[in-house]
Protein backbone atom coordinates (compact mmCIF):
# COMPACT_ATOMS: atom_id res chain seq x y z
CA UNK A 1 0.00 0.00 0.00
CA UNK A 2 1.49 3.39 -0.96
CA UNK A 3 2.30 5.72 1.87
CA UNK A 4 0.91 9.20 2.37
CA UNK A 5 3.23 11.91 1.11
CA UNK A 6 3.92 15.09 3.00
CA UNK A 7 3.47 18.29 1.04
CA UNK A 8 5.37 21.53 1.34
CA UNK A 9 2.46 23.10 3.25
CA UNK A 10 2.70 20.39 5.92
CA UNK A 11 -0.36 18.42 4.87
CA UNK A 12 -0.31 14.75 3.88
CA UNK A 13 -1.94 13.50 0.70
CA UNK A 14 -2.96 10.18 -0.78
CA UNK A 15 -3.95 9.48 -4.37
CA UNK A 16 -6.45 6.75 -5.25
CA UNK A 17 -6.80 5.46 -8.81
CA UNK A 18 -10.40 5.80 -10.03
CA UNK A 19 -10.15 4.90 -13.73
CA UNK A 20 -9.32 6.53 -17.02
CA UNK A 21 -10.62 9.63 -18.76
CA UNK A 22 -12.11 9.43 -22.30
CA UNK A 23 -8.67 10.24 -23.75
CA UNK A 24 -7.10 7.29 -21.90
CA UNK A 25 -5.34 9.22 -19.14
CA UNK A 26 -5.30 7.76 -15.65
CA UNK A 27 -7.47 9.63 -13.12
CA UNK A 28 -6.90 9.87 -9.38
CA UNK A 29 -8.87 11.10 -6.39
CA UNK A 30 -6.63 13.05 -4.01
CA UNK A 31 -7.18 13.08 -0.25
CA UNK A 32 -5.58 15.66 2.05
CA UNK A 33 -5.18 15.42 5.83
CA UNK A 34 -3.23 16.96 8.67
CA UNK A 35 -1.47 13.70 9.55
CA UNK A 36 -0.35 10.61 7.65
CA UNK A 37 -2.59 8.43 9.83
CA UNK A 38 -5.63 10.56 9.06
CA UNK A 39 -4.84 10.49 5.32
CA UNK A 40 -4.56 6.69 5.43
CA UNK A 41 -7.89 6.41 7.28
CA UNK A 42 -9.71 8.67 4.80
CA UNK A 43 -8.22 6.76 1.90
CA UNK A 44 -9.46 3.47 3.34
CA UNK A 45 -12.95 4.92 3.82
CA UNK A 46 -12.99 6.20 0.25
CA UNK A 47 -11.96 2.81 -1.15
CA UNK A 48 -14.71 1.17 0.92
CA UNK A 49 -17.23 3.71 -0.43
CA UNK A 50 -16.19 2.86 -3.98
CA UNK A 51 -16.89 -0.77 -3.16
CA UNK A 52 -20.38 0.15 -1.93
CA UNK A 53 -21.25 1.98 -5.15
CA UNK A 54 -19.94 5.54 -4.84
CA UNK A 55 -19.64 7.13 -8.28
CA UNK A 56 -16.15 8.67 -8.37
CA UNK A 57 -16.90 10.60 -11.55
CA UNK A 58 -20.01 12.39 -10.32
CA UNK A 59 -19.76 16.11 -9.78
CA UNK A 60 -19.99 17.54 -6.30
CA UNK A 61 -23.63 17.61 -5.25
CA UNK A 62 -25.11 20.02 -2.74
CA UNK A 63 -28.03 19.46 -0.40
CA UNK A 64 -30.17 21.55 -2.78
CA UNK A 65 -29.22 19.20 -5.64
CA UNK A 66 -30.46 16.25 -3.58
CA UNK A 67 -33.70 18.03 -2.69
CA UNK A 68 -34.29 18.97 -6.34
CA UNK A 69 -33.70 15.34 -7.33
CA UNK A 70 -36.30 14.25 -4.77
CA UNK A 71 -38.79 16.77 -6.13
CA UNK A 72 -38.20 15.54 -9.70
CA UNK A 73 -38.60 11.95 -8.55
CA UNK A 74 -41.92 12.68 -6.86
CA UNK A 75 -43.17 14.60 -9.91
CA UNK A 76 -42.27 11.61 -12.10
CA UNK A 77 -44.26 9.36 -9.78
CA UNK A 78 -47.28 11.55 -10.44
CA UNK A 79 -47.83 13.10 -7.01
CA UNK A 80 -50.50 15.82 -7.00
CA UNK A 81 -49.99 19.55 -7.01
CA UNK A 82 -50.75 19.84 -3.30
CA UNK A 83 -47.95 17.39 -2.48
CA UNK A 84 -45.56 19.26 -4.73
CA UNK A 85 -46.41 22.51 -2.98
CA UNK A 86 -45.77 20.89 0.41
CA UNK A 87 -42.39 19.59 -0.76
CA UNK A 88 -41.45 23.00 -2.13
CA UNK A 89 -42.39 24.55 1.21
CA UNK A 90 -40.27 22.00 3.09
CA UNK A 91 -37.31 22.63 0.80
CA UNK A 92 -37.63 26.37 1.42
CA UNK A 93 -37.30 25.82 5.18
CA UNK A 94 -33.97 24.06 4.57
CA UNK A 95 -32.45 27.00 2.73
CA UNK A 96 -29.62 27.48 5.25
CA UNK A 97 -27.99 24.16 4.26
CA UNK A 98 -28.72 24.24 0.52
CA UNK A 99 -25.16 25.11 -0.46
CA UNK A 100 -23.41 22.52 1.74
CA UNK A 101 -21.87 19.61 -0.22
CA UNK A 102 -24.12 16.63 0.45
CA UNK A 103 -21.28 14.34 1.45
CA UNK A 104 -20.11 16.88 4.05
CA UNK A 105 -23.39 17.09 5.96
CA UNK A 106 -23.25 15.55 9.42
CA UNK A 107 -25.92 14.71 11.98
CA UNK A 108 -25.00 17.81 13.96
CA UNK A 109 -25.81 19.99 10.92
CA UNK A 110 -29.24 18.39 10.57
CA UNK A 111 -29.93 18.72 14.29
CA UNK A 112 -29.00 22.41 14.22
CA UNK A 113 -31.53 23.03 11.43
CA UNK A 114 -34.29 21.19 13.29
CA UNK A 115 -33.60 23.08 16.50
CA UNK A 116 -33.73 26.40 14.69
CA UNK A 117 -37.07 25.51 13.10
CA UNK A 118 -38.44 24.76 16.58
CA UNK A 119 -37.17 28.14 17.81
CA UNK A 120 -38.97 29.82 14.92
CA UNK A 121 -42.24 28.49 16.34
CA UNK A 122 -43.03 25.67 13.92
CA UNK A 123 -45.08 22.77 15.23
CA UNK A 124 -43.62 19.34 15.92
CA UNK A 125 -45.70 17.92 13.09
CA UNK A 126 -44.42 20.47 10.56
CA UNK A 127 -40.80 19.99 11.64
CA UNK A 128 -41.26 16.22 11.31
CA UNK A 129 -42.53 16.64 7.76
CA UNK A 130 -39.60 18.88 6.81
CA UNK A 131 -37.21 16.40 8.41
CA UNK A 132 -38.85 13.56 6.48
CA UNK A 133 -38.30 15.40 3.20
CA UNK A 134 -34.61 15.93 3.95
CA UNK A 135 -34.15 12.32 5.03
CA UNK A 136 -35.86 11.06 1.87
CA UNK A 137 -33.53 13.18 -0.28
CA UNK A 138 -30.46 11.62 1.35
CA UNK A 139 -31.86 8.09 1.09
CA UNK A 140 -32.36 8.63 -2.62
CA UNK A 141 -28.68 9.61 -3.00
CA UNK A 142 -27.22 6.49 -1.30
CA UNK A 143 -24.72 5.14 -2.34
CA UNK A 144 -23.88 7.04 -5.51
CA UNK A 145 -23.52 10.47 -3.87
CA UNK A 146 -23.45 9.89 -0.11
CA UNK A 147 -22.61 6.81 1.91
CA UNK A 148 -24.98 7.25 4.82
CA UNK A 149 -28.01 9.27 5.86
CA UNK A 150 -27.04 12.02 8.35
CA UNK A 151 -30.71 12.24 9.40
CA UNK A 152 -30.75 8.75 10.91
CA UNK A 153 -29.54 9.83 14.35
CA UNK A 154 -31.14 13.29 14.47
CA UNK A 155 -34.06 13.93 16.83
CA UNK A 156 -37.07 16.06 15.94
CA UNK A 157 -37.57 18.63 18.74
CA UNK A 158 -40.93 19.11 20.39
CA UNK A 159 -41.82 22.40 18.68
CA UNK A 160 -45.23 23.98 19.19
CA UNK A 161 -48.45 21.96 19.31
CA UNK A 162 -49.90 21.36 15.85
CA UNK A 163 -52.80 23.54 14.84
CA UNK A 164 -56.01 21.60 14.45
CA UNK A 165 -57.69 21.76 11.09
CA UNK A 166 -60.76 23.85 11.50
CA UNK A 167 -64.33 23.18 10.46
CA UNK A 168 -67.19 25.57 9.77
CA UNK A 169 -69.40 26.52 12.68
CA UNK A 170 -73.16 26.64 12.22
CA UNK A 171 -73.10 30.27 11.13
CA UNK A 172 -70.65 29.70 8.31
CA UNK A 173 -72.39 26.49 7.32
CA UNK A 174 -75.43 28.70 6.84
CA UNK A 175 -73.41 30.94 4.51
CA UNK A 176 -72.71 27.94 2.28
CA UNK A 177 -76.31 26.75 2.33
CA UNK A 178 -77.92 30.14 1.72
CA UNK A 179 -75.60 32.08 -0.59
CA UNK A 180 -75.99 31.45 -4.33
CA UNK A 181 -72.67 31.63 -6.17
CA UNK A 182 -70.89 29.65 -8.88
CA UNK A 183 -68.72 28.14 -6.14
CA UNK A 184 -71.70 27.10 -4.02
CA UNK A 185 -72.07 23.80 -5.84
CA UNK A 186 -68.46 22.87 -5.08
CA UNK A 187 -68.81 24.03 -1.49
CA UNK A 188 -71.97 21.97 -0.97
CA UNK A 189 -70.37 18.82 -2.40
CA UNK A 190 -67.30 19.19 -0.18
CA UNK A 191 -69.22 20.12 2.98
CA UNK A 192 -72.02 17.55 2.70
CA UNK A 193 -70.20 14.70 0.92
CA UNK A 194 -66.62 15.21 2.09
CA UNK A 195 -64.99 15.20 -1.34
CA UNK A 196 -61.49 16.56 -1.76
CA UNK A 197 -60.97 19.42 -4.20
CA UNK A 198 -59.43 17.14 -6.84
CA UNK A 199 -62.25 14.60 -6.41
CA UNK A 200 -64.89 17.32 -6.80
CA UNK A 201 -63.14 18.59 -9.93
CA UNK A 202 -63.17 15.14 -11.55
CA UNK A 203 -66.79 14.43 -10.55
CA UNK A 204 -69.25 14.00 -13.42
CA UNK A 205 -73.03 13.81 -13.26
CA UNK A 206 -72.73 10.12 -14.20
CA UNK A 207 -71.04 9.55 -10.82
CA UNK A 208 -74.05 10.96 -8.96
CA UNK A 209 -77.08 8.76 -8.32
CA UNK A 210 -79.72 11.09 -6.94
CA UNK A 211 -82.33 8.35 -6.57
CA UNK A 212 -80.18 6.25 -4.25
CA UNK A 213 -78.51 9.42 -2.93
CA UNK A 214 -74.95 8.27 -3.53
CA UNK A 215 -71.81 9.69 -5.12
CA UNK A 216 -69.24 7.27 -6.55
CA UNK A 217 -65.70 8.56 -6.06
CA UNK A 218 -63.27 6.68 -8.28
CA UNK A 219 -60.98 9.37 -9.70
CA UNK A 220 -59.36 12.70 -8.95
CA UNK A 221 -58.00 15.57 -11.02
CA UNK A 222 -54.24 16.14 -10.91
CA UNK A 223 -53.88 19.91 -11.29
CA UNK A 224 -50.10 19.74 -11.82
CA UNK A 225 -50.14 17.08 -14.53
CA UNK A 226 -53.46 18.18 -16.04
CA UNK A 227 -54.93 14.70 -16.10
CA UNK A 228 -57.29 12.36 -14.30
CA UNK A 229 -55.67 10.04 -11.77
CA UNK A 230 -56.83 7.55 -9.20
CA UNK A 231 -57.90 8.67 -5.72
CA UNK A 232 -55.26 9.84 -3.24
CA UNK A 233 -55.22 6.39 -1.61
CA UNK A 234 -56.86 3.03 -2.29
CA UNK A 235 -59.38 3.89 0.42
CA UNK A 236 -60.24 7.03 -1.55
CA UNK A 237 -62.23 4.92 -4.01
CA UNK A 238 -65.61 4.81 -2.31
CA UNK A 239 -69.36 5.31 -2.48
CA UNK A 240 -70.48 8.26 -0.39
CA UNK A 241 -74.04 8.32 0.90
CA UNK A 242 -75.26 11.89 0.83
CA UNK A 243 -78.02 13.59 2.86
CA UNK A 244 -81.35 14.44 1.27
CA UNK A 245 -80.50 18.14 1.53
CA UNK A 246 -77.55 17.73 -0.86
CA UNK A 247 -79.45 15.37 -3.16
CA UNK A 248 -82.31 17.83 -3.55
CA UNK A 249 -79.87 20.69 -4.14
CA UNK A 250 -77.94 18.75 -6.80
CA UNK A 251 -81.16 17.67 -8.53
CA UNK A 252 -82.21 21.30 -8.89
CA UNK A 253 -78.73 22.25 -10.11
CA UNK A 254 -78.66 19.45 -12.68
CA UNK A 255 -82.12 20.30 -13.97
CA UNK A 256 -81.11 23.94 -14.37
CA UNK A 257 -77.81 23.02 -16.06
CA UNK A 258 -78.50 19.77 -17.99
CA UNK A 259 -75.92 20.13 -20.75
CA UNK A 260 -72.73 20.05 -18.63
CA UNK A 261 -70.60 16.99 -18.03
CA UNK A 262 -68.90 18.05 -14.82
CA UNK A 263 -70.67 18.75 -11.55
CA UNK A 264 -68.14 21.50 -10.77
CA UNK A 265 -67.05 23.36 -13.88
CA UNK A 266 -65.83 26.65 -15.30
CA UNK A 267 -68.19 29.40 -16.43
CA UNK A 268 -68.11 27.86 -19.92
CA UNK A 269 -68.75 24.30 -18.70
CA UNK A 270 -65.15 23.07 -18.94
CA UNK A 271 -62.88 21.36 -16.46
CA UNK A 272 -61.67 23.50 -13.57
CA UNK A 273 -57.96 24.40 -13.56
CA UNK A 274 -55.96 25.48 -10.53
CA UNK A 275 -56.14 29.13 -11.66
CA UNK A 276 -59.87 28.86 -12.32
CA UNK A 277 -60.34 27.43 -8.82
CA UNK A 278 -58.43 30.26 -7.18
CA UNK A 279 -60.36 32.92 -9.08
CA UNK A 280 -63.70 31.31 -8.32
CA UNK A 281 -62.84 30.88 -4.64
CA UNK A 282 -61.57 34.45 -4.29
CA UNK A 283 -64.83 35.68 -5.82
CA UNK A 284 -66.80 33.45 -3.46
CA UNK A 285 -65.02 34.74 -0.37
CA UNK A 286 -65.45 38.31 -1.61
CA UNK A 287 -69.21 37.90 -2.02
CA UNK A 288 -69.53 36.28 1.40
CA UNK A 289 -67.47 39.12 2.86
CA UNK A 290 -69.82 41.72 1.39
CA UNK A 291 -73.00 39.89 2.42
CA UNK A 292 -72.04 38.76 5.91
CA UNK A 293 -69.14 41.03 6.81
CA UNK A 294 -70.60 44.33 5.69
CA UNK A 295 -74.30 43.50 6.05
CA UNK A 296 -75.28 44.44 2.52
CA UNK A 297 -72.73 47.18 1.82
CA UNK A 298 -72.20 47.95 -1.85
CA UNK A 299 -69.48 45.72 -3.23
CA UNK A 300 -66.50 47.35 -4.89
CA UNK A 301 -65.04 44.07 -6.14
CA UNK A 302 -66.66 44.26 -9.56
CA UNK A 303 -64.86 47.53 -10.37
CA UNK A 304 -61.62 47.11 -8.45
CA UNK A 305 -58.47 48.26 -10.25
CA UNK A 306 -54.75 47.72 -9.85
CA UNK A 307 -52.06 50.35 -9.58
CA UNK A 308 -48.70 50.22 -11.35
CA UNK A 309 -47.29 47.82 -8.75
CA UNK A 310 -50.19 45.43 -9.29
CA UNK A 311 -51.81 46.13 -5.92
CA UNK A 312 -55.59 46.11 -5.96
CA UNK A 313 -57.30 49.38 -5.20
CA UNK A 314 -60.80 49.94 -3.90
CA UNK A 315 -61.36 46.44 -2.51
CA UNK A 316 -63.21 46.02 0.78
CA UNK A 317 -61.00 44.68 3.59
CA UNK A 318 -61.70 41.03 4.35
CA UNK A 319 -63.45 41.00 7.71
CA UNK A 320 -65.13 37.60 7.68
CA UNK A 321 -63.42 34.42 8.73
CA UNK A 322 -62.76 32.81 5.36
CA UNK A 323 -62.51 29.07 4.80
CA UNK A 324 -60.79 26.64 2.45
CA UNK A 325 -62.07 23.64 0.47
CA UNK A 326 -60.36 21.32 2.93
CA UNK A 327 -62.13 22.96 5.87
CA UNK A 328 -65.40 22.11 4.14
CA UNK A 329 -64.32 18.48 3.88
CA UNK A 330 -63.35 18.58 7.55
CA UNK A 331 -66.80 19.96 8.31
CA UNK A 332 -68.34 16.86 6.73
CA UNK A 333 -66.41 14.69 9.19
CA UNK A 334 -67.60 16.92 12.02
CA UNK A 335 -71.21 16.56 10.88
CA UNK A 336 -70.80 12.77 10.83
CA UNK A 337 -69.55 12.90 14.41
CA UNK A 338 -72.39 15.17 15.55
CA UNK A 339 -74.90 12.83 13.89
CA UNK A 340 -73.52 9.87 15.86
CA UNK A 341 -71.98 8.05 12.89
CA UNK A 342 -69.43 5.49 14.12
CA UNK A 343 -65.77 6.07 13.36
CA UNK A 344 -65.40 3.13 10.94
CA UNK A 345 -68.31 4.30 8.80
CA UNK A 346 -66.93 7.84 8.93
CA UNK A 347 -63.55 6.56 7.75
CA UNK A 348 -65.15 4.88 4.74
CA UNK A 349 -67.22 7.95 3.88
CA UNK A 350 -64.19 10.26 4.19
CA UNK A 351 -61.90 7.92 2.24
CA UNK A 352 -59.20 7.99 4.91
CA UNK A 353 -56.41 5.45 4.39
CA UNK A 354 -56.30 4.70 8.12
CA UNK A 355 -58.95 4.75 10.81
CA UNK A 356 -56.39 6.54 12.99
CA UNK A 357 -56.83 9.69 10.90
CA UNK A 358 -60.58 9.65 11.49
CA UNK A 359 -60.13 8.65 15.12
CA UNK A 360 -57.87 11.65 15.72
CA UNK A 361 -60.59 13.99 14.45
CA UNK A 362 -63.27 12.19 16.46
CA UNK A 363 -61.16 12.27 19.63
CA UNK A 364 -60.59 16.00 19.31
CA UNK A 365 -64.29 16.63 18.67
CA UNK A 366 -65.24 14.40 21.59
CA UNK A 367 -63.04 16.40 23.94
CA UNK A 368 -64.55 19.70 22.80
CA UNK A 369 -68.09 18.33 22.92
CA UNK A 370 -67.65 17.04 26.47
CA UNK A 371 -66.20 20.38 27.55
CA UNK A 372 -69.29 22.15 26.23
CA UNK A 373 -71.56 19.71 28.08
CA UNK A 374 -69.73 20.45 31.31
CA UNK A 375 -70.11 24.19 30.67
CA UNK A 376 -73.85 23.59 30.29
CA UNK A 377 -73.83 21.74 33.62
CA UNK A 378 -72.03 24.67 35.27
CA UNK A 379 -74.68 27.00 33.91
CA UNK A 380 -77.48 24.79 35.15
CA UNK A 381 -76.00 24.48 38.64
CA UNK A 382 -75.41 28.24 38.83
CA UNK A 383 -79.03 28.90 37.88
CA UNK A 384 -80.29 26.28 40.33
CA UNK A 385 -78.35 27.86 43.20
CA UNK A 386 -80.03 31.22 42.80
C-alpha positions in Angstrom: 0.0 0.0 0.0 1.5 3.4 -1.0 2.3 5.7 1.9 0.9 9.2 2.4 3.2 11.9 1.1 3.9 15.1 3.0 3.5 18.3 1.0 5.4 21.5 1.3 2.5 23.1 3.2 2.7 20.4 5.9 -0.4 18.4 4.9 -0.3 14.8 3.9 -1.9 13.5 0.7 -3.0 10.2 -0.8 -3.9 9.5 -4.4 -6.4 6.8 -5.2 -6.8 5.5 -8.8 -10.4 5.8 -10.0 -10.1 4.9 -13.7 -9.3 6.5 -17.0 -10.6 9.6 -18.8 -12.1 9.4 -22.3 -8.7 10.2 -23.7 -7.1 7.3 -21.9 -5.3 9.2 -19.1 -5.3 7.8 -15.7 -7.5 9.6 -13.1 -6.9 9.9 -9.4 -8.9 11.1 -6.4 -6.6 13.1 -4.0 -7.2 13.1 -0.3 -5.6 15.7 2.1 -5.2 15.4 5.8 -3.2 17.0 8.7 -1.5 13.7 9.6 -0.3 10.6 7.7 -2.6 8.4 9.8 -5.6 10.6 9.1 -4.8 10.5 5.3 -4.6 6.7 5.4 -7.9 6.4 7.3 -9.7 8.7 4.8 -8.2 6.8 1.9 -9.5 3.5 3.3 -12.9 4.9 3.8 -13.0 6.2 0.2 -12.0 2.8 -1.1 -14.7 1.2 0.9 -17.2 3.7 -0.4 -16.2 2.9 -4.0 -16.9 -0.8 -3.2 -20.4 0.2 -1.9 -21.3 2.0 -5.1 -19.9 5.5 -4.8 -19.6 7.1 -8.3 -16.1 8.7 -8.4 -16.9 10.6 -11.5 -20.0 12.4 -10.3 -19.8 16.1 -9.8 -20.0 17.5 -6.3 -23.6 17.6 -5.3 -25.1 20.0 -2.7 -28.0 19.5 -0.4 -30.2 21.6 -2.8 -29.2 19.2 -5.6 -30.5 16.3 -3.6 -33.7 18.0 -2.7 -34.3 19.0 -6.3 -33.7 15.3 -7.3 -36.3 14.2 -4.8 -38.8 16.8 -6.1 -38.2 15.5 -9.7 -38.6 11.9 -8.5 -41.9 12.7 -6.9 -43.2 14.6 -9.9 -42.3 11.6 -12.1 -44.3 9.4 -9.8 -47.3 11.6 -10.4 -47.8 13.1 -7.0 -50.5 15.8 -7.0 -50.0 19.6 -7.0 -50.7 19.8 -3.3 -48.0 17.4 -2.5 -45.6 19.3 -4.7 -46.4 22.5 -3.0 -45.8 20.9 0.4 -42.4 19.6 -0.8 -41.4 23.0 -2.1 -42.4 24.6 1.2 -40.3 22.0 3.1 -37.3 22.6 0.8 -37.6 26.4 1.4 -37.3 25.8 5.2 -34.0 24.1 4.6 -32.5 27.0 2.7 -29.6 27.5 5.2 -28.0 24.2 4.3 -28.7 24.2 0.5 -25.2 25.1 -0.5 -23.4 22.5 1.7 -21.9 19.6 -0.2 -24.1 16.6 0.4 -21.3 14.3 1.5 -20.1 16.9 4.0 -23.4 17.1 6.0 -23.2 15.5 9.4 -25.9 14.7 12.0 -25.0 17.8 14.0 -25.8 20.0 10.9 -29.2 18.4 10.6 -29.9 18.7 14.3 -29.0 22.4 14.2 -31.5 23.0 11.4 -34.3 21.2 13.3 -33.6 23.1 16.5 -33.7 26.4 14.7 -37.1 25.5 13.1 -38.4 24.8 16.6 -37.2 28.1 17.8 -39.0 29.8 14.9 -42.2 28.5 16.3 -43.0 25.7 13.9 -45.1 22.8 15.2 -43.6 19.3 15.9 -45.7 17.9 13.1 -44.4 20.5 10.6 -40.8 20.0 11.6 -41.3 16.2 11.3 -42.5 16.6 7.8 -39.6 18.9 6.8 -37.2 16.4 8.4 -38.8 13.6 6.5 -38.3 15.4 3.2 -34.6 15.9 4.0 -34.2 12.3 5.0 -35.9 11.1 1.9 -33.5 13.2 -0.3 -30.5 11.6 1.4 -31.9 8.1 1.1 -32.4 8.6 -2.6 -28.7 9.6 -3.0 -27.2 6.5 -1.3 -24.7 5.1 -2.3 -23.9 7.0 -5.5 -23.5 10.5 -3.9 -23.4 9.9 -0.1 -22.6 6.8 1.9 -25.0 7.2 4.8 -28.0 9.3 5.9 -27.0 12.0 8.3 -30.7 12.2 9.4 -30.7 8.8 10.9 -29.5 9.8 14.4 -31.1 13.3 14.5 -34.1 13.9 16.8 -37.1 16.1 15.9 -37.6 18.6 18.7 -40.9 19.1 20.4 -41.8 22.4 18.7 -45.2 24.0 19.2 -48.5 22.0 19.3 -49.9 21.4 15.8 -52.8 23.5 14.8 -56.0 21.6 14.4 -57.7 21.8 11.1 -60.8 23.9 11.5 -64.3 23.2 10.5 -67.2 25.6 9.8 -69.4 26.5 12.7 -73.2 26.6 12.2 -73.1 30.3 11.1 -70.6 29.7 8.3 -72.4 26.5 7.3 -75.4 28.7 6.8 -73.4 30.9 4.5 -72.7 27.9 2.3 -76.3 26.8 2.3 -77.9 30.1 1.7 -75.6 32.1 -0.6 -76.0 31.5 -4.3 -72.7 31.6 -6.2 -70.9 29.7 -8.9 -68.7 28.1 -6.1 -71.7 27.1 -4.0 -72.1 23.8 -5.8 -68.5 22.9 -5.1 -68.8 24.0 -1.5 -72.0 22.0 -1.0 -70.4 18.8 -2.4 -67.3 19.2 -0.2 -69.2 20.1 3.0 -72.0 17.5 2.7 -70.2 14.7 0.9 -66.6 15.2 2.1 -65.0 15.2 -1.3 -61.5 16.6 -1.8 -61.0 19.4 -4.2 -59.4 17.1 -6.8 -62.3 14.6 -6.4 -64.9 17.3 -6.8 -63.1 18.6 -9.9 -63.2 15.1 -11.6 -66.8 14.4 -10.6 -69.3 14.0 -13.4 -73.0 13.8 -13.3 -72.7 10.1 -14.2 -71.0 9.5 -10.8 -74.1 11.0 -9.0 -77.1 8.8 -8.3 -79.7 11.1 -6.9 -82.3 8.3 -6.6 -80.2 6.2 -4.3 -78.5 9.4 -2.9 -74.9 8.3 -3.5 -71.8 9.7 -5.1 -69.2 7.3 -6.6 -65.7 8.6 -6.1 -63.3 6.7 -8.3 -61.0 9.4 -9.7 -59.4 12.7 -8.9 -58.0 15.6 -11.0 -54.2 16.1 -10.9 -53.9 19.9 -11.3 -50.1 19.7 -11.8 -50.1 17.1 -14.5 -53.5 18.2 -16.0 -54.9 14.7 -16.1 -57.3 12.4 -14.3 -55.7 10.0 -11.8 -56.8 7.5 -9.2 -57.9 8.7 -5.7 -55.3 9.8 -3.2 -55.2 6.4 -1.6 -56.9 3.0 -2.3 -59.4 3.9 0.4 -60.2 7.0 -1.6 -62.2 4.9 -4.0 -65.6 4.8 -2.3 -69.4 5.3 -2.5 -70.5 8.3 -0.4 -74.0 8.3 0.9 -75.3 11.9 0.8 -78.0 13.6 2.9 -81.3 14.4 1.3 -80.5 18.1 1.5 -77.5 17.7 -0.9 -79.5 15.4 -3.2 -82.3 17.8 -3.5 -79.9 20.7 -4.1 -77.9 18.7 -6.8 -81.2 17.7 -8.5 -82.2 21.3 -8.9 -78.7 22.2 -10.1 -78.7 19.5 -12.7 -82.1 20.3 -14.0 -81.1 23.9 -14.4 -77.8 23.0 -16.1 -78.5 19.8 -18.0 -75.9 20.1 -20.8 -72.7 20.1 -18.6 -70.6 17.0 -18.0 -68.9 18.1 -14.8 -70.7 18.8 -11.5 -68.1 21.5 -10.8 -67.0 23.4 -13.9 -65.8 26.7 -15.3 -68.2 29.4 -16.4 -68.1 27.9 -19.9 -68.7 24.3 -18.7 -65.2 23.1 -18.9 -62.9 21.4 -16.5 -61.7 23.5 -13.6 -58.0 24.4 -13.6 -56.0 25.5 -10.5 -56.1 29.1 -11.7 -59.9 28.9 -12.3 -60.3 27.4 -8.8 -58.4 30.3 -7.2 -60.4 32.9 -9.1 -63.7 31.3 -8.3 -62.8 30.9 -4.6 -61.6 34.5 -4.3 -64.8 35.7 -5.8 -66.8 33.4 -3.5 -65.0 34.7 -0.4 -65.5 38.3 -1.6 -69.2 37.9 -2.0 -69.5 36.3 1.4 -67.5 39.1 2.9 -69.8 41.7 1.4 -73.0 39.9 2.4 -72.0 38.8 5.9 -69.1 41.0 6.8 -70.6 44.3 5.7 -74.3 43.5 6.1 -75.3 44.4 2.5 -72.7 47.2 1.8 -72.2 48.0 -1.9 -69.5 45.7 -3.2 -66.5 47.3 -4.9 -65.0 44.1 -6.1 -66.7 44.3 -9.6 -64.9 47.5 -10.4 -61.6 47.1 -8.5 -58.5 48.3 -10.2 -54.8 47.7 -9.9 -52.1 50.4 -9.6 -48.7 50.2 -11.4 -47.3 47.8 -8.8 -50.2 45.4 -9.3 -51.8 46.1 -5.9 -55.6 46.1 -6.0 -57.3 49.4 -5.2 -60.8 49.9 -3.9 -61.4 46.4 -2.5 -63.2 46.0 0.8 -61.0 44.7 3.6 -61.7 41.0 4.4 -63.5 41.0 7.7 -65.1 37.6 7.7 -63.4 34.4 8.7 -62.8 32.8 5.4 -62.5 29.1 4.8 -60.8 26.6 2.5 -62.1 23.6 0.5 -60.4 21.3 2.9 -62.1 23.0 5.9 -65.4 22.1 4.1 -64.3 18.5 3.9 -63.3 18.6 7.6 -66.8 20.0 8.3 -68.3 16.9 6.7 -66.4 14.7 9.2 -67.6 16.9 12.0 -71.2 16.6 10.9 -70.8 12.8 10.8 -69.6 12.9 14.4 -72.4 15.2 15.6 -74.9 12.8 13.9 -73.5 9.9 15.9 -72.0 8.0 12.9 -69.4 5.5 14.1 -65.8 6.1 13.4 -65.4 3.1 10.9 -68.3 4.3 8.8 -66.9 7.8 8.9 -63.5 6.6 7.8 -65.2 4.9 4.7 -67.2 8.0 3.9 -64.2 10.3 4.2 -61.9 7.9 2.2 -59.2 8.0 4.9 -56.4 5.5 4.4 -56.3 4.7 8.1 -58.9 4.7 10.8 -56.4 6.5 13.0 -56.8 9.7 10.9 -60.6 9.6 11.5 -60.1 8.7 15.1 -57.9 11.7 15.7 -60.6 14.0 14.5 -63.3 12.2 16.5 -61.2 12.3 19.6 -60.6 16.0 19.3 -64.3 16.6 18.7 -65.2 14.4 21.6 -63.0 16.4 23.9 -64.5 19.7 22.8 -68.1 18.3 22.9 -67.6 17.0 26.5 -66.2 20.4 27.6 -69.3 22.1 26.2 -71.6 19.7 28.1 -69.7 20.4 31.3 -70.1 24.2 30.7 -73.8 23.6 30.3 -73.8 21.7 33.6 -72.0 24.7 35.3 -74.7 27.0 33.9 -77.5 24.8 35.2 -76.0 24.5 38.6 -75.4 28.2 38.8 -79.0 28.9 37.9 -80.3 26.3 40.3 -78.4 27.9 43.2 -80.0 31.2 42.8 
